[in-house]
Amino acid sequence: MTKRELANSLSKRVKCSKACAATCLNTILDEITKSLAKGKSVALTGFGTFQVAKRKARVGRNPRTGAKMKIPAKKVAKFKVGKKLKKAVK
């Protein structure tokens, strides 16, 4: 499902315009992004939790040349599935 399809489905269920649904969806995604950028987690009960995780610096290999290269430490977004979503997917 694409973002556009999700907004269309939202507009049908809430009975609002597609533009309104797209704006709501974009606002939700922006708020999740802002929270993660600040290092905070976002918990959606039953659905899951978005978190920021730290990856350590490590040594990797260039797949073309096989030469060793240093991969710097960084922060990444992670998603932990909630119980209801996990049960629905089973």
N, C-alpha and C positions, 0 to 999 in steps of 0.2 A: 504494500500500500504506500502510495506517495503522499507527500504533504498536501497536495491539491486534493487527492481523493479523501484524505482524512478531514480536511476542511469541508468538503461537500457533504460527507456523512454527518459531520457535526451540525451543519446548517439544516439538514433534514430533520435530525432528532430534536434540535432546539427550536426549530421553526423560525429561523432568522435568515437574513440574506447571506449569500456566499461570501460577500465582502466582510460582513460582520464576523462570520465564523473564522475567516482567514485572519482577521485582525486579532481575534481572541487567541487563536492558536499561536500566532507569532508572538503575542505578548507573553503567553505561558512559556514558550521556548526561550524568549529573551530573559525572563526572570530566572529560569533555571540556569542559563548561561552566566548571568551576573552573579548568582550565588556561588557557582563553582569557581568563577574567576576570583572571588573573595576568599576561596578556600573552605566555604561552608558546604555541607551536604544538603541534599533535598530529598526528603522522604515522602513518598506517595503511598499511604497505607494500603496494603493489599497488592499494589502494583510493583513497587520496588524503590530502591534508593540510589540516587546518583551521588557519587563521592569523588573526591580528588585524591589520587594516590601518587606517591613519590617513587620514581624509578632511580635506582643507583646508576652511577657511571659504570661502564663496562667496556671490555675490549671485544670488538667484532671483526668480521672479515669481509673484505670487498668481494662480492660474488664473481666479478669478472677477473680480477687479478689475483685474488687469494691473499692480498696484503692485509696485515693487521691494521685496524684503525680504532681510534678511541671514540666511543659513543658517550656523549656527555649526559649527566643526570638531568632529569626533567620531570615535570608533573603531567599526569594524564588523567582523563576522566574515566571513571569506571561505573558500571551499573550492576547492582546486586538485585536479583529477581525476588519479588515478594511471594508470599505463600499462595495467594489467590491466583496470581498469574502462573506460577509454577504448576498449580493444580489444573488450571484451564488448558495448559499446553499438553499435559500428559495425555 
